[in-house]
Amino acid sequence: MFVVATANGGKTTCTFEPSVALISTFPLLRSTFVISPVTMWCTAPPFVGLAFEHRTFFTRLHQFVLVSDAFLVAPGGIGTVLEMMMIWQLLQVRHLHDTPLILIGRTWPGLVEWARASMLTTDPPLAGAPDLAIPQCVPTGNEAVELIRDHHARWLAAR
């Protein structure tokens, strides 16, 4: 929860756009999933400008994908892995374009390497090498911030 509050709270000091919360109403799951600036909370914190309530994982993820400019994924549980994989697939099939998928921490390089080793060695391959280069793994948030800054600079230059 600390990462979520920090990321979303910090966003309010950086731009004039409202901070957005995706609120969970799942009876057995009261947790937080973040790829800033969109966050899921049980209740919206005071710095949130817009809050949306979801009762299913799918609707929350769908809205989350629609309003995100980048995906930064910190280590998490099975739900985090599932949602990261769904975003990876949307990037693979070009439903999302030029959107960074940045995986932060020691959890992810092994998963990405497993995908490369497993999916590229079958005959025929289950994915292409460019598809498996979509996620960028970095060890810390500082490296993730640098990737986002670089992406934003390229985006500004292309406008």
C-alpha positions in Angstrom: 0.0 0.0 0.0 2.9 2.4 0.7 4.1 2.2 -2.9 0.6 2.9 -4.2 0.0 5.9 -1.9 3.5 7.3 -2.7 3.1 6.9 -6.5 -0.4 8.3 -6.7 0.1 11.0 -4.0 3.3 12.1 -5.7 1.5 12.4 -9.0 -0.7 15.1 -7.6 2.3 17.3 -7.0 3.6 16.9 -10.6 0.7 17.7 -12.9 -2.6 19.4 -13.1 -4.4 16.2 -14.0 -6.5 14.5 -11.3 -5.2 11.4 -9.6 -7.4 8.5 -10.4 -8.3 5.6 -8.1 -9.8 2.2 -9.1 -11.7 1.0 -6.0 -12.1 -2.7 -5.3 -15.4 -4.0 -4.0 -14.3 -7.7 -4.2 -15.6 -9.3 -0.9 -12.6 -11.5 -0.3 -9.9 -9.2 -1.8 -9.2 -5.8 -0.4 -5.7 -5.2 -1.8 -3.9 -2.7 -3.9 -2.6 -2.9 -7.5 -0.7 0.0 -8.9 0.8 1.1 -12.1 0.8 4.8 -11.4 -1.1 7.1 -11.8 -4.0 4.7 -11.6 -4.5 2.8 -8.4 -7.0 0.4 -6.8 -8.1 1.1 -3.2 -10.9 0.0 -1.0 -11.6 3.7 -0.4 -10.2 6.7 -2.2 -7.5 8.7 -0.3 -8.0 12.4 0.0 -5.6 13.4 -2.8 -7.6 11.4 -5.4 -9.6 13.6 -7.9 -11.5 10.8 -9.6 -12.6 7.4 -8.2 -14.2 4.5 -10.0 -15.6 1.4 -8.3 -15.3 -2.1 -9.9 -16.8 -5.4 -8.9 -14.8 -7.6 -11.4 -11.2 -7.9 -12.2 -11.9 -7.6 -15.9 -13.7 -4.2 -15.7 -11.0 -2.8 -13.4 -8.2 -4.0 -15.7 -10.0 -2.8 -18.8 -10.4 0.7 -17.4 -6.9 0.6 -16.0 -5.4 -0.2 -19.5 -7.5 2.5 -21.2 -6.2 5.3 -18.9 -2.5 4.3 -18.6 0.4 5.8 -20.5 2.9 3.3 -19.1 2.9 0.1 -17.0 5.4 -0.2 -14.1 5.0 -3.5 -12.3 6.4 -4.1 -8.9 6.7 -7.7 -7.4 3.3 -9.0 -6.5 1.2 -12.1 -6.4 -0.6 -14.2 -9.0 -3.0 -11.4 -9.8 -0.1 -9.1 -10.5 1.4 -11.7 -12.8 -1.9 -12.3 -14.6 -2.5 -8.6 -15.2 1.1 -8.0 -16.3 0.7 -11.0 -18.8 -2.5 -9.6 -20.1 -0.9 -6.2 -20.7 2.1 -7.9 -22.4 -0.4 -9.7 -24.7 -2.2 -6.5 -25.6 1.2 -5.0 -26.5 2.1 -8.2 -28.5 -1.0 -8.1 -30.6 -0.7 -4.3 -31.0 -3.9 -3.4 -29.2 -1.6 -1.0 -27.2 1.0 1.0 -29.1 4.3 2.4 -27.9 3.4 1.9 -24.2 6.3 0.9 -21.9 5.9 -2.3 -19.9 8.6 -2.0 -17.2 9.0 -4.8 -14.6 10.8 -3.6 -11.5 12.7 -5.9 -9.1 14.4 -9.3 -9.0 11.1 -11.2 -9.6 10.8 -10.6 -13.3 14.0 -11.4 -15.2 13.5 -15.1 -14.5 10.0 -15.1 -15.7 10.9 -13.3 -18.9 13.9 -15.6 -19.5 11.6 -18.7 -18.9 9.2 -17.3 -21.6 12.1 -16.8 -24.0 13.6 -20.3 -23.4 10.2 -22.0 -23.5 8.4 -20.2 -26.3 11.3 -19.7 -28.8 12.6 -23.3 -28.7 9.4 -25.1 -29.9 8.8 -25.9 -33.5 7.1 -23.8 -34.5 7.9 -21.1 -32.0 5.0 -20.0 -29.7 6.0 -16.3 -29.9 8.5 -14.2 -31.9 11.7 -12.7 -30.4 10.3 -9.2 -30.7 7.3 -10.2 -28.6 9.6 -11.4 -25.9 11.5 -8.2 -25.9 8.4 -6.1 -25.0 8.9 -6.1 -21.2 11.9 -4.2 -19.9 13.3 -5.5 -16.6 15.1 -3.2 -14.2 16.3 -3.8 -10.7 15.0 -0.6 -9.0 12.5 2.2 -9.3 15.3 4.6 -10.2 16.0 2.7 -13.4 12.3 2.6 -14.2 12.0 6.4 -13.8 14.9 6.8 -16.3 13.1 4.6 -18.8 9.9 6.6 -18.4 11.8 9.9 -18.8 13.5 8.6 -22.0 10.2 7.4 -23.4 8.5 10.7 -22.6 11.3 12.6 -24.3 10.9 10.5 -27.4 7.2 11.0 -27.3 7.6 14.8 -27.0 10.1 14.9 -29.9 7.7 12.9 -32.1 4.7 15.3 -31.5 
